[in-house]
Amino acid sequence: MEDIVSIKDLLVVLDAEGAQAPAQRFALSLAERAGAHLTAAGLAVQYVAPVSFGGEYPYDLMAQALEQARAMVAQGFAALREEAPAGVDPELVTIEAVAGLAGARLGALARHFDMTIVGQEKGSSSGDDAGMIVAALFGSGRPVFVVPYIHQGPARLDHAMVAWDGGLVAARALAGALPLLTRARRVEVVTLAPPDEPVEELPGFNITRHLARHGVNAQLRQLAPSDDVGSALLSHAAQSGADYLVMGAYGHSRLREFVLGGATRSVLAAMTLPVLMAH
């Protein structure tokens, strides 16, 4: 078992219907490799009848729906424990909240963990509707590992690709990934800086030196300028055979709702490998 220092407490989003199965397998294997504790967050959403609802309020129906949600959480957790490798004993935390507040509760819970693992939401054509991902990213202040729904097998961590633009969120993502990067066999720092800038001023020159001081021999790669940064990153990741991508998650708040930046949204919509993000 590898000792991945500083990653000892992981949170994974639980799902009873199978949509989060790739992320759950990823989380189990990461917990095993890190020797970390794994907590599963099960969401039991309480639905409330709309204001326009006519007639007697359906309290019995609402209670029945909540009990069904609780049962599904228990079912999903039982399946997770059944799949857990030796040495990993998951714990369950159930979040009961009305629709619309479950995400906020998840974000608040995620603040108490080193990292959250959550699956890409299948069928999403836009990152802006990836509710649990957005909740964990913008509500926790902690790194989030997003696992694509096409991912198969355990966590593969040998080849890391770091997207670097010198910005604040990129720095936070790299800091969150550092315990993993020190164990990777190959690390690439990828920039999209203009090709006519001198080497000593490239975004990434100083950060590769910083990584070297942590024992990470990272290679600096400069991609051609692109109008679609997310697609350029995913394309290079596929060509280089990267196991996972590290990048900052950009976004801003609009009427209490987070709207993702273009590159973040593009990656979440078309991701083909796990992405460690931070905001």
N, C-alpha and C positions, 0 to 999 in steps of 0.2 A: 504493500500500500504506500502511495506517495504521501509525503507530509506537505500539504499545501498550507504553509504558515499564514495565519491571519484570516483564513476562511474556516470558521468553526460553527457557524450558525446560519442555516439556510432556510428560506421560505419558498414553498412551491404552491401555486394556485391549483386547487383540487377541482376535478370535474368528473361527475358520475356518468356522463354520456359518451366519454371517449375522446372528446375534442382536445383535451389537454394531455392525452396519453403520451405523445412524444416528449413533451416537456417534463412529465412526471418521471419517465424512464431516464431522461437526461439528469434530472435532479437526484434521483436515487444513485446513479453512478458517480455523480460529482460528490455527493455526500460520502460515498464509500471511499473514493480516492483521497478526499481531504480529511477523512476522519471527523466529519462534521455532523452536528445534530441537524435533523431535518424536521421541519414543522410544515404541515399541510393546512392551508387556509381554505375551508369549505364555506361557500356562500349560500346561505338560506335566505332568499329574497322574500320580503313581505310585500305583497301587492295590495295596493289600496284602491278602492273603487273611485272612479273619477267624480269630480264635483257634479257633473251632469247626470250622474247615475240617478235613476228614478226609482221610487218605491222604497221598501224597507231595506236598510243597510245589511248586506250579506255577511254578517259576522261569522256564521258557521262555515260559509264557503271560504272566507279568508283564512280561518283557522285550519281548515282542511288542507288548503294549499300550502300553508307554512309547515304543517306536519309532513306533507309529501316532500317538501324541499329538504327538511331535516333528514328524512329517510334516505333521500338520494345522496346527501352528503355522507351519511354513514356508510352507504353502499360503496361510494367512491373511495372512501378511506380504507374500507376493508380490502378492496382490490389493490390499493397502493401497498398496504402492509403485506399482502400475499406475494407481491412482486419484489419486495425489499430484499436486498442481499444480506448475508450474515454481517452483523456488526452495525447495521442501520435499523434503528427502531423509531419509525416516524411517530410524531405526536400530532394530534388534531386540534385545531382551533376553529370553531364555527362562528362565522360572522352573520348575525341576524340583523337585517336592516331593511327599511323600506326601499323600494325601487328608486334609484337615483342617488342613494346615500351609500350603497354597498361599496362603490369604488372609493369613496372618501375613507371609509372604514378600513379598506384594504391598504390604502396608502399609509394611513396612520399606523397600522400594524407592522407594515414593512420597515418602518423606521427602527425597529428593534432587532433587525437581522443584518448580517453582513451583506447579503445579496438575496434578491428574489428571482425565482425562475418562473416564467409564464409563457404559455404557448401563443404563437401567432393565431389570430382568429380567422379560420377558414372561410373563404368566400368574400373576404374584405378586399375591396378594390382601392380603398383609401385608408391610410393609417389613422385618420382622424376619428374613425368609428371603432378603433381598437380599444374598447373601454377599460379593460383590466390592465392592459399594458400602459396606457396613458395614466391611469390611477396610480400604479406602482412607480412609474417614472417621475411624475410631477408631484406626487404626494409623499414620497418617502425620503428624498435626499440621499438615497442609497443606489448602488448599481443594480441594474436589472438585466438578467440574461433572457433574451427572447428567443424561443426555439421554434423554427418553422414547422408547420404541420406535416411537411413531407419528410422531416428528419427521422432517421431510423437508427436504432441501436443506442449505445451509451454515449456519454460525453467524450469527444475526441479533442484533445487539447495540445497536440504536438506542434501545430503550425498556426501561429497567431498573426493576424493582420490588423494593424492599428491605423485608423484614419486620423491624421493629425493636421490641424489648421492653426495651431497655436492659441486657440480660443479657450475660454473658461470651461465650457462643458466637455471639450476634448480632454482637458487636463483632469477633470473629475473622473471621466471614464477610464483614462489610463491609470490613475491612482487606484481605482477600484479593481482594475485588471492586473495590477502589478504582482500580486501573489501567484497568479496563473502564469504570467509572462516569465517569471523567474524559473519556471519549470518547463517551459516550452523548448522544443528542440530548434525551432526556427521562428523568428519574429521579423516581420516586415513593418516598417513605418512608412505609410503611403501618404503623399501629399499631392495636391493639384496646383502647386505654385506655378506662376508664369515661368516659362523656360529660360528667359533672359536674365533672371536674377542671379547674382553671384552665389556660389555654394555656401559661403559663410552666413548668408542671409536667408537661406531656405528655411521655411517652416519645417521643423523636424531635425535640423542639424544639432541644435542644442539638446533636444529631447533624446536623441540617440546617445549623446554623451551622458546624459542623466541615466538612461537605462543601462549603459555600460558600467556605471558606478554601482549598479545593483546586480552586476553579473549577467546582464542580458545583452548579448551581442546582436543588436538589431541592424538590419539592412534598410537603408533609406531608399525608397523608390519614388520617383516622380512621374505621375501620370499626365497624359496630355490634357490640356484644358477642356472642360466639358460643361455644357449648359445643364446637364442632368448628372449632378454629382453622385446621387444615390445609385443610378444605373452604372456609372463608371466604376464605383467601388465594388459593386456586386460582380461586374464583369471581370475585374482584375482578380477578385477573390476566387472566382471559378477557374480562371486561367492558371492561377498560381497554386491551386489546390489547398487553399487555406481551410483550416478546421473551424475557425470562428473569427468574427470581426469585432473590433473594439471601436466604438465611436460615440461622440457626444450626441445627445438628443436635443435638438433645438425646438423651441416653441414659445408661444406667448399666450397670456390669458385674455379671453374675450368674454365678458359677462359671466365670470366664474367658470368658463369652459376653456380648456386648453386646446389651442390650435397648433398642430405640428408644423415645423418648418419643412421646406420642400424636400431636402435630402433625407430627413428622418422619415417623412411620410412615404417617400419612394422606396426606401429600404424595407420598411415594415410591410408594404403592399406586395413586394416581389422577392422577399428574402429567400435564399436557398441554403443558408447556413446559419447557425446560431449567432446572435449579435449581442454583445455585452454593451449596454448603453448606460449613460448617466446624464442627469440634467443639472 
